[in-house]
Amino acid sequence: MTSAGESRDQRIAGRLGDATAFTLDSDGFACTRVFDEPEIWRVELLMSQTFLPSVNVFVVRDGAEALIVDTGTPDDYNDTRLMRALVRLGVDPSRSTLFCTHAHIDHAGQACELAEAGVRVTLARPTLADMRRFSTPTYCDYMADRLVAEGVGRAEAEELANSIWAHTTDFERDEVPFHVLDEGQMLRCGRWEFRTVPVPGHMPGQTALWLPERGVAFTGDVVLYACSTCICFWGGSEDALGDQLATLGKVAGMGIEHAFLGHGVQEGVLADRCLGNVAHHERRSSRALAAVGERPGSTGRQLVPALGWHVPFETWDQVPALTRWFLVSESVAHLDHLVCTGRIRREKDDAGVNRYWLA
């Protein structure tokens, strides 16, 4: 990806020079310099199948070395957009490292292409555990069975489970060579050493990169500004929402001034957004608690509308399957949290369906 003279890559992409931003295509997707020390570029790529319009890839440059954080979603255009950005930035794949914050396809789905180009692929050990757990067909069955246990019909449960299962990745299955990082292990790019920090919740193995001396962190999907991060029942934890609340509290206290998010950009003080997200989740849990009190013995599926979701569709069947997965699975995560914190109890009826009562 590094070029010299008037190479084909330069004729296509042009020299970077003193530019601080350049477009990647006629659709307006761009690569923008977002921080100076360390030098960080945000590559904005297309996000399909969800209401989020884009996903971020970040490139840290220091001398001849580069650190790429996350990959974006694989599709017919994103691989070209990403490679064009790396060429324009003068990234040498043989001196570059990829770090994936978590196992969702929009953050790790183009690792194979980068590895084939010569980039060293890394991920945290808990992220590898997620990949191993979530990519198996038996795990897809587990998710469908859990939905059925919450009162979702079998056919819809399988549809929803498959919709999210298709968004996971597995480097071992896909034969992507990779290196594993342990908690707290440092990842170097030139002069800079980034610390790995576990931030479970959105996924059990999600891991951030933290550069404390500069107040900089790559936070994956810990917290977003366009929406609240989705929390589901993943099976890696009995209380995914509790994990997320703890992570938000931890991140709020880390002193992060410049957070580089998986989607969108930081708008305001990160700690404020984290604590605001905690309050948001607590309000939704309060709605679930009130609904159980008003309708004791309800199934998880029956309680979904009471949590206050805003869905721009007239009927449930019009809602895309992946969005329905988010709505039902996060509702269940709230019920799990209320059970784990002792505020409600869960009992199976004669058909094996969970029903909820105040504790």
C-alpha positions as CSV (number, residue, x, y, z in Angstrom):
1,M,0.0,0.0,0.0
2,T,3.0,2.3,0.2
3,S,3.9,3.9,-3.1
4,A,6.8,5.8,-4.5
5,G,7.0,8.1,-7.5
6,E,4.0,8.2,-9.8
7,S,2.7,4.7,-8.9
8,R,-0.8,3.5,-9.9
9,D,-1.9,3.9,-6.4
10,Q,-1.0,7.6,-6.4
11,R,-2.6,8.2,-9.7
12,I,-5.8,6.7,-8.3
13,A,-5.7,8.3,-4.8
14,G,-3.5,11.3,-5.1
15,R,-0.8,12.3,-2.7
16,L,-1.8,13.1,0.8
17,G,0.4,16.2,1.2
18,D,-1.0,18.6,3.8
19,A,-4.6,17.4,3.4
20,T,-6.6,16.8,6.6
21,A,-9.5,15.1,4.8
22,F,-10.3,13.4,1.6
23,T,-13.3,11.7,0.1
24,L,-13.3,7.9,-0.6
25,D,-16.1,7.9,-3.2
26,S,-18.9,9.8,-4.8
27,D,-21.2,8.9,-1.9
28,G,-19.4,11.2,0.4
29,F,-17.7,8.7,2.7
30,A,-14.5,10.4,3.9
31,C,-11.2,9.9,5.7
32,T,-10.5,12.7,8.1
33,R,-7.6,13.6,10.4
34,V,-9.2,13.8,13.9
35,F,-6.2,14.0,16.2
36,D,-2.6,15.2,15.9
37,E,-0.5,13.6,18.7
38,P,-0.8,10.8,18.1
39,E,-1.8,11.3,14.5
40,I,-5.3,9.6,14.1
41,W,-7.4,9.4,11.0
42,R,-11.1,8.4,11.0
43,V,-12.2,6.3,8.0
44,E,-16.0,6.4,7.7
45,L,-17.5,3.4,6.0
46,L,-21.0,2.3,5.0
47,M,-23.1,0.5,7.6
48,S,-25.9,-1.6,6.2
49,Q,-28.9,-3.4,7.7
50,T,-29.2,-1.2,10.8
51,F,-30.4,2.3,11.4
52,L,-26.8,3.5,12.0
53,P,-25.6,5.0,8.7
54,S,-21.8,4.4,9.1
55,V,-19.1,2.6,11.0
56,N,-15.6,3.9,11.9
57,V,-12.2,2.5,11.2
58,F,-9.3,4.4,12.8
59,V,-5.7,4.6,11.6
60,V,-2.9,5.8,13.9
61,R,0.3,6.8,12.1
62,D,3.7,7.3,13.7
63,G,6.7,7.3,11.3
64,A,6.5,4.2,9.1
65,E,4.2,2.3,11.6
66,A,0.4,2.2,11.6
67,L,-2.2,0.9,14.0
68,I,-5.6,0.1,12.4
69,V,-8.5,-0.1,14.9
70,D,-11.5,-2.1,13.7
71,T,-12.3,-2.9,10.0
72,G,-15.8,-1.9,9.1
73,T,-18.4,-4.1,7.5
74,P,-17.5,-6.3,4.5
75,D,-19.5,-5.5,1.4
76,D,-19.0,-4.8,-2.3
77,Y,-17.6,-1.3,-1.6
78,N,-16.1,-1.1,1.9
79,D,-13.1,-3.1,1.2
80,T,-12.3,-0.8,-1.8
81,R,-13.0,2.3,0.4
82,L,-10.8,1.1,3.2
83,M,-7.9,0.1,1.0
84,R,-8.1,3.4,-0.9
85,A,-7.8,5.2,2.5
86,L,-4.8,3.1,3.5
87,V,-3.1,3.8,0.2
88,R,-3.7,7.5,0.5
89,L,-2.3,7.5,4.0
90,G,0.8,5.7,2.9
91,V,0.2,2.7,5.1
92,D,2.7,-0.1,4.7
93,P,0.9,-3.3,5.6
94,S,4.1,-5.0,6.6
95,R,4.5,-2.4,9.4
96,S,0.9,-2.2,10.4
97,T,-1.2,-3.8,13.1
98,L,-5.0,-4.3,13.2
99,F,-6.8,-4.4,16.6
100,C,-10.5,-5.4,16.7
101,T,-12.4,-4.1,19.7
102,H,-15.0,-6.9,19.5
103,A,-16.4,-9.7,17.4
104,H,-19.2,-8.1,15.5
105,I,-18.9,-8.2,11.8
106,D,-18.9,-4.4,11.4
107,H,-15.7,-4.3,13.6
108,A,-13.8,-7.4,12.5
109,G,-15.4,-8.5,9.2
110,Q,-12.6,-7.2,6.9
111,A,-9.7,-8.7,8.9
112,C,-9.2,-11.4,6.4
113,E,-8.5,-8.8,3.6
114,L,-6.1,-6.9,5.8
115,A,-4.3,-10.0,6.8
116,E,-3.9,-11.1,3.2
117,A,-2.4,-7.7,2.5
118,G,0.2,-8.3,5.2
119,V,-1.3,-6.6,8.2
120,R,-0.6,-8.2,11.6
121,V,-4.1,-9.0,13.2
122,T,-4.5,-8.8,17.0
123,L,-7.4,-9.1,19.4
124,A,-7.9,-9.5,23.1
125,R,-8.3,-12.9,24.6
126,P,-11.9,-12.3,25.7
127,T,-12.8,-11.2,22.1
128,L,-11.4,-14.5,20.9
129,A,-13.5,-16.3,23.4
130,D,-16.6,-14.5,22.0
131,M,-15.7,-15.5,18.5
132,R,-15.3,-19.2,19.5
133,R,-18.6,-19.2,21.4
134,F,-20.8,-17.2,19.1
135,S,-19.8,-18.6,15.7
136,T,-21.0,-22.1,16.3
137,P,-24.4,-23.3,15.0
138,T,-25.2,-24.6,18.5
139,Y,-24.9,-21.1,19.8
140,C,-27.4,-19.9,17.2
141,D,-29.7,-22.7,18.6
142,Y,-29.1,-21.4,22.1
143,M,-30.2,-17.9,21.2
144,A,-33.4,-19.2,19.4
145,D,-34.2,-21.5,22.4
146,R,-33.8,-18.6,24.8
147,L,-36.3,-16.5,22.7
148,V,-38.7,-19.4,22.7
149,A,-38.4,-19.6,26.5
150,E,-39.4,-15.9,26.6
151,G,-42.6,-16.5,24.7
152,V,-41.4,-15.9,21.1
153,G,-42.8,-18.3,18.5
154,R,-40.3,-20.9,17.2
155,A,-40.2,-19.7,13.6
156,E,-39.7,-16.1,14.6
157,A,-37.1,-17.0,17.2
158,E,-35.0,-18.8,14.6
159,E,-35.4,-15.9,12.2
160,L,-34.2,-13.4,14.8
161,A,-31.3,-15.6,16.1
162,N,-30.1,-16.1,12.6
163,S,-30.2,-12.4,11.9
164,I,-27.7,-11.6,14.6
165,W,-25.7,-14.9,14.3
166,A,-24.8,-13.8,10.7
167,H,-23.2,-10.6,12.2
168,T,-20.5,-12.4,14.2
169,T,-17.0,-13.4,13.0
170,D,-14.5,-16.1,13.8
171,F,-10.8,-15.7,12.8
172,E,-10.1,-19.4,13.4
173,R,-13.0,-20.6,11.2
174,D,-12.0,-18.1,8.5
175,E,-8.3,-19.0,8.8
176,V,-7.3,-15.4,9.6
177,P,-3.8,-15.5,11.3
178,F,-3.9,-13.5,14.5
179,H,-2.1,-12.7,17.8
180,V,-3.8,-12.7,21.2
181,L,-3.4,-9.9,23.8
182,D,-4.0,-10.4,27.5
183,E,-5.7,-7.9,29.8
184,G,-3.5,-4.8,30.3
185,Q,-1.0,-5.9,27.6
186,M,0.4,-3.0,25.6
187,L,0.0,-2.5,21.8
188,R,2.7,-0.3,20.4
189,C,2.6,2.0,17.3
190,G,5.8,3.9,16.9
191,R,6.2,6.1,20.1
192,W,2.8,5.2,21.5
193,E,1.8,2.3,23.7
194,F,-1.9,1.6,24.0
195,R,-3.2,-0.4,26.9
196,T,-5.9,-3.0,26.5
197,V,-8.9,-2.4,28.8
198,P,-11.8,-4.9,29.1
199,V,-15.2,-3.1,28.6
200,P,-17.8,-5.9,28.6
201,G,-21.5,-5.3,28.1
202,H,-22.2,-4.7,24.4
203,M,-20.3,-8.0,24.0
204,P,-18.7,-9.9,26.9
205,G,-15.2,-9.7,25.2
206,Q,-15.3,-6.1,24.0
207,T,-11.9,-4.4,24.7
208,A,-10.9,-0.8,24.4
209,L,-7.4,0.7,23.7
210,W,-6.4,3.4,26.1
211,L,-3.5,6.0,25.9
212,P,-3.8,7.7,29.3
213,E,-1.0,10.2,28.8
214,R,-3.0,11.7,25.9
215,G,-6.5,11.1,27.3
216,V,-7.2,9.1,24.1
217,A,-9.2,5.9,23.9
218,F,-10.7,3.7,21.1
219,T,-13.9,2.5,22.8
220,G,-15.6,0.4,20.2
221,D,-19.4,0.4,21.0
222,V,-19.1,1.0,24.8
223,V,-21.1,4.2,24.3
224,L,-22.5,6.0,21.3
225,Y,-24.1,9.4,20.7
226,A,-26.5,8.5,17.9
227,C,-28.3,6.0,20.1
228,S,-27.9,3.8,23.2
229,T,-25.6,0.9,22.7
230,C,-27.5,-2.4,22.3
231,I,-27.2,-4.9,25.1
232,C,-28.3,-8.5,24.5
233,F,-28.3,-11.8,26.4
234,W,-25.1,-13.3,25.0
235,G,-24.6,-16.3,27.3
236,G,-21.2,-15.2,28.3
237,S,-22.7,-13.5,31.4
238,E,-25.8,-13.9,33.5
239,D,-26.3,-10.1,33.6
240,A,-25.1,-8.4,30.4
241,L,-26.8,-5.2,31.4
242,G,-25.1,-5.2,34.8
243,D,-21.8,-5.6,33.0
244,Q,-22.6,-2.6,30.8
245,L,-23.6,-0.4,33.7
246,A,-20.3,-1.3,35.4
247,T,-18.3,-0.6,32.3
248,L,-20.0,2.8,31.8
249,G,-19.1,3.7,35.3
250,K,-15.5,2.6,34.9
251,V,-15.1,4.4,31.5
252,A,-16.7,7.6,33.0
253,G,-14.0,7.6,35.7
254,M,-11.0,6.9,33.4
255,G,-10.4,10.5,32.4
256,I,-10.9,9.9,28.7
257,E,-11.0,13.3,27.0
258,H,-10.9,12.1,23.4
259,A,-13.0,8.9,22.7
260,F,-13.0,7.5,19.2
261,L,-16.2,5.5,18.9
262,G,-17.3,2.6,16.7
263,H,-20.0,4.7,15.2
264,G,-20.3,8.5,14.9
265,V,-18.2,11.0,16.9
266,Q,-17.9,12.2,20.4
267,E,-20.3,15.1,21.2
268,G,-19.5,16.6,24.6
269,V,-17.9,15.2,27.7
270,L,-17.6,11.4,27.5
271,A,-18.2,10.9,31.2
272,D,-21.5,12.8,31.0
273,R,-22.6,10.6,28.1
274,C,-21.7,7.4,30.0
275,L,-23.6,8.5,33.1
276,G,-26.5,9.6,31.0
277,N,-26.5,6.1,29.4
278,V,-26.6,4.6,32.9
279,A,-29.6,6.7,33.8
280,H,-31.3,5.7,30.5
281,H,-30.9,2.0,31.2
282,E,-32.1,2.5,34.7
283,R,-35.3,4.2,33.5
284,R,-36.0,1.4,31.1
285,S,-35.4,-1.2,33.8
286,S,-37.9,0.8,36.0
287,R,-40.5,0.5,33.2
288,A,-39.9,-3.3,33.0
289,L,-40.3,-3.5,36.8
290,A,-43.5,-1.5,36.8
291,A,-44.9,-3.6,33.9
292,V,-44.2,-6.8,35.9
293,G,-46.1,-5.3,38.8
294,E,-49.0,-4.3,36.7
295,R,-49.2,-7.6,34.8
296,P,-47.7,-10.3,37.0
297,G,-47.1,-13.6,35.3
298,S,-46.3,-12.0,31.9
299,T,-43.8,-13.6,29.5
300,G,-40.7,-11.8,28.4
301,R,-42.2,-11.3,24.9
302,Q,-45.4,-9.8,26.4
303,L,-43.3,-7.3,28.4
304,V,-41.3,-6.0,25.4
305,P,-43.8,-3.1,24.4
306,A,-43.8,-1.8,28.0
307,L,-40.1,-0.9,27.9
308,G,-40.8,2.1,25.8
309,W,-39.2,1.4,22.5
310,H,-39.7,3.9,19.7
311,V,-40.2,1.9,16.5
312,P,-41.3,3.8,13.3
313,F,-43.4,0.9,11.9
314,E,-47.2,0.4,12.2
315,T,-47.0,-3.4,12.8
316,W,-44.4,-5.7,14.4
317,D,-44.1,-7.7,11.2
318,Q,-42.9,-4.6,9.3
319,V,-39.9,-4.3,11.7
320,P,-36.7,-5.7,10.1
321,A,-35.6,-9.0,11.7
322,L,-32.3,-7.6,13.0
323,T,-34.1,-4.7,14.7
324,R,-36.7,-7.1,16.2
325,W,-33.7,-9.0,17.6
326,F,-32.3,-5.9,19.2
327,L,-35.7,-5.0,20.8
328,V,-36.5,-8.4,22.2
329,S,-33.0,-9.4,23.3
330,E,-32.3,-6.1,25.1
331,S,-35.7,-6.4,26.8
332,V,-34.7,-9.8,28.0
333,A,-31.3,-8.3,29.1
334,H,-33.3,-5.9,31.3
335,L,-35.3,-8.8,32.8
336,D,-32.1,-10.7,33.4
337,H,-30.7,-7.7,35.3
338,L,-33.8,-7.3,37.4
339,V,-33.7,-11.1,38.3
340,C,-30.0,-10.9,39.1
341,T,-30.5,-7.8,41.3
342,G,-33.3,-9.6,43.2
343,R,-36.2,-7.2,42.1
344,I,-38.2,-9.8,40.1
345,R,-38.3,-13.5,39.9
346,R,-38.5,-15.8,36.9
347,E,-40.6,-19.0,36.9
348,K,-41.2,-21.5,34.1
349,D,-44.8,-22.5,33.3
350,D,-45.9,-25.9,32.3
351,A,-44.9,-25.2,28.7
352,G,-41.4,-24.2,29.7
353,V,-42.0,-20.5,29.1
354,N,-40.5,-17.9,31.5
355,R,-43.0,-15.8,33.4
356,Y,-42.1,-12.9,35.6
357,W,-43.3,-11.8,39.1
358,L,-42.2,-9.2,41.6
359,A,-39.8,-10.6,44.1
